[in-house]
Amino acid sequence: MRQGRGDGFREFAEGRSGHLYRSACLLASGDTHLAEDLVQETLGRMYLLWGRVSRIDNPAAYAQTVLVRAFLTHQRRRSAGERPVGEFPESGAAAAGSGSGPGDPALRLTLLEALGRLAPKDRAVLVLRYWEDRSIEATADAMNTSSAAVRTRTSRALGRLKEQLGGSISEFAGL
């Protein structure tokens, strides 16, 4: 019985870990070490619940919810604001000056840096709404808040991101 449970979880973890990692990288503003920790914590929590997973309608969506909540919990910790770096990449429009599209590394770094300057809940709402393509209701459920709060936070977070990027996000991205 225990072996079957482990095999089912292993298959789930192998299938979802890449997606969880990409989402965690966005939440962590490109901090790959924190992203790995968040994914490991998420998968650990999912393993503990795996015996009851048949009662969960969508285990993949539930894992994303666990990931976001783990990230938000981490941000509330006292040391979460500390982030040692050797050098900062060039910021703003200067870094993306010759950017040609979404695959452009300079553009990617600039967007990650701008996401990193947002409040953790603002970052989480943008990742859930636009990266995960979740509905307002699903985002509200994942963040344990109301739909109205998600709409408000999304609007304000996009405004802050637009301010940081200096104008229209679509112009900045070359869309």
LUMBAFI-567323 format. One line per field, with one value per residue (C-alpha): residue number from 1; x, y, z. Coordinates in Angstrom, 2 decimals. Each point is the difference from the previous one (the first is absolute). Example, Ala and Ser with C-alpha at 12.3 -4.5 7.8 and 13.67 -1.06 7.14 Angstrom:
% LUMBAFI-567323
pos: [1, 2]
xx: [12.30, 1.37]
yy: [-4.50, 3.44]
zz: [7.80, -0.66]
This chain:
% LUMBAFI-567323
pos: [1, 2, 3, 4, 5, 6, 7, 8, 9, 10, 11, 12, 13, 14, 15, 16, 17, 18, 19, 20, 21, 22, 23, 24, 25, 26, 27, 28, 29, 30, 31, 32, 33, 34, 35, 36, 37, 38, 39, 40, 41, 42, 43, 44, 45, 46, 47, 48, 49, 50, 51, 52, 53, 54, 55, 56, 57, 58, 59, 60, 61, 62, 63, 64, 65, 66, 67, 68, 69, 70, 71, 72, 73, 74, 75, 76, 77, 78, 79, 80, 81, 82, 83, 84, 85, 86, 87, 88, 89, 90, 91, 92, 93, 94, 95, 96, 97, 98, 99, 100, 101, 102, 103, 104, 105, 106, 107, 108, 109, 110, 111, 112, 113, 114, 115, 116, 117, 118, 119, 120, 121, 122, 123, 124, 125, 126, 127, 128, 129, 130, 131, 132, 133, 134, 135, 136, 137, 138, 139, 140, 141, 142, 143, 144, 145, 146, 147, 148, 149, 150, 151, 152, 153, 154, 155, 156, 157, 158, 159, 160, 161, 162, 163, 164, 165, 166, 167, 168, 169, 170, 171, 172, 173, 174, 175]
xx: [0.00, 2.73, 2.00, -3.00, -0.47, 3.65, -0.12, -3.08, 1.58, 3.30, -1.83, -1.86, 3.20, 1.95, -2.82, -0.60, 3.38, 1.13, -3.16, 0.15, 3.65, -0.75, -2.81, 2.22, 2.75, -2.45, -1.28, 3.57, 1.03, 2.57, 1.52, 0.49, 1.08, -3.16, -2.03, 1.51, -0.77, -3.60, -0.49, 1.50, -2.25, -3.02, 0.76, 0.63, -3.39, -1.65, 1.59, -1.47, -3.44, 0.45, -2.06, -2.97, 0.66, -3.02, -2.14, 1.80, -1.63, 3.16, 3.29, 2.06, -1.99, 0.14, 3.79, 0.15, -2.10, 2.38, 2.94, -1.47, -0.87, 3.51, 1.43, -2.23, 0.90, 3.67, -0.40, -1.52, 3.08, 2.39, 2.99, -1.94, 1.11, 3.67, 1.39, 3.77, 1.21, 3.39, -1.13, -3.35, -0.82, -0.55, -3.47, -3.01, -0.03, 3.81, 0.10, -2.66, 1.17, 0.72, -2.61, -1.82, -2.64, -1.04, 2.97, 2.45, 2.10, 0.31, -3.77, -0.48, 2.43, -1.68, -3.44, 1.26, 1.62, -3.24, -2.00, 2.48, -0.70, -3.72, -1.51, -0.20, -3.80, 0.12, 2.56, -2.10, -3.17, 1.76, 1.63, -3.29, -2.10, 2.37, 2.57, -2.30, -2.98, -2.31, -3.39, -0.63, -1.88, 2.76, 2.59, -2.09, -0.23, 3.74, 0.79, -2.72, -1.66, -3.08, -0.52, -0.34, 3.38, 1.57, -1.43, 1.22, 3.44, 0.40, -0.82, 2.35, 2.80, -0.19, 0.10, 3.11, 1.64, -0.80, 1.53, 3.17, 0.36, -0.52, -3.13, -2.04, 0.83, -0.98, 2.33, 2.80, -0.45, -0.07, -3.52]
yy: [0.00, 2.45, -0.82, 0.79, 3.31, 0.88, -0.95, 2.14, 2.94, -0.46, 0.13, 3.14, 1.68, -0.80, 1.31, 3.23, 0.99, 1.91, 2.07, 0.62, 1.07, 2.52, 1.51, 0.07, 1.78, 2.73, 0.29, 0.14, 2.61, -2.28, -1.28, -3.60, -1.19, 1.31, -1.44, -3.44, 0.27, 1.00, -2.91, -2.44, 1.33, -0.23, -3.57, -0.95, 1.35, -1.73, -3.31, 0.28, 0.51, -2.54, -2.72, 2.36, 1.34, -1.83, 2.57, 2.87, 0.83, 1.31, -0.98, 2.16, 3.14, -0.88, -0.31, 3.51, 1.27, -1.65, 1.59, 3.50, -0.35, -1.30, 3.03, 2.44, -1.66, 0.28, 3.72, 0.61, -1.36, 2.55, -0.99, -0.22, 3.49, -0.92, -0.90, -0.02, 0.72, 0.71, 2.40, 1.32, -0.18, 3.28, 1.23, 1.32, 1.03, 0.01, -3.77, -0.57, 2.72, -2.40, -2.57, -1.63, -2.15, -2.30, -2.33, 2.86, -0.67, 3.72, 0.40, -3.06, 1.31, 3.40, -1.54, -2.26, 2.99, 2.00, -2.93, -0.21, 3.59, -0.71, -1.01, -3.80, -0.08, 2.21, -2.34, -3.04, 1.43, 0.83, -3.42, -1.78, 2.15, 0.37, -2.79, -2.70, 1.44, -0.47, 1.57, 2.70, -2.49, -2.62, 2.64, 1.19, -3.56, -0.58, 3.22, -0.51, 3.34, 1.40, 0.41, 3.77, 0.09, -1.92, 2.43, 2.99, -1.48, -1.02, 3.49, 1.66, -2.52, 0.53, 3.76, -0.34, -2.25, 2.50, 2.83, -2.03, -0.85, 3.61, 0.16, -2.55, -3.62, -1.03, 2.61, -1.12, -3.60, 0.90, -1.37]
zz: [0.00, 0.97, -3.14, -2.22, 1.78, -0.56, -3.68, -0.60, 1.75, -1.84, -3.33, 1.11, 1.26, -3.17, -2.16, 1.93, 1.44, -3.11, -0.09, 3.75, -0.33, -2.76, 2.06, 3.08, -1.95, -0.95, 3.55, 1.32, -2.60, -1.57, 3.26, -1.11, 3.44, 1.63, -2.89, 0.61, 3.71, -0.73, -2.40, 2.49, 2.76, -2.29, -1.03, 3.64, 1.00, -2.95, 0.99, 3.47, -1.56, -2.78, 1.71, -0.05, -3.50, -1.39, 1.81, -1.78, -3.34, -1.68, 1.71, -2.38, 0.83, 3.68, -0.23, -1.53, 2.90, 2.48, -1.85, 0.17, 3.66, 0.77, -1.81, 1.89, 3.30, -0.85, -0.78, 3.43, 1.73, 1.38, -2.13, -3.27, -1.04, 0.05, -3.37, -0.49, -3.52, -1.48, -2.70, -1.12, -3.68, -1.79, 0.81, -1.85, -3.62, -0.20, 0.44, -2.62, -2.37, -2.83, 1.07, -2.82, 1.64, 2.82, -0.58, 0.54, 3.14, 0.83, -0.16, 2.16, 2.64, -0.04, 0.48, 2.81, 1.68, -0.30, 1.40, 2.86, 0.99, 0.37, 3.31, 0.39, -0.29, -3.11, -1.54, 0.92, -1.52, -3.28, -0.23, 0.71, -2.33, -2.95, 0.22, 1.37, -1.92, 2.98, 0.32, 2.57, 2.17, -0.17, 0.82, 2.95, 1.27, -0.35, 1.83, 2.59, -0.77, -1.75, -3.74, 0.46, 1.76, -2.90, -2.57, 1.99, 0.67, -3.66, -1.22, 2.47, -0.60, -3.77, 0.60, 2.17, -2.56, -2.73, 2.09, 0.58, -3.66, -1.02, -2.08, -1.83, 0.75, -3.53, -1.53, 2.33, -1.01, -3.68, -0.49]
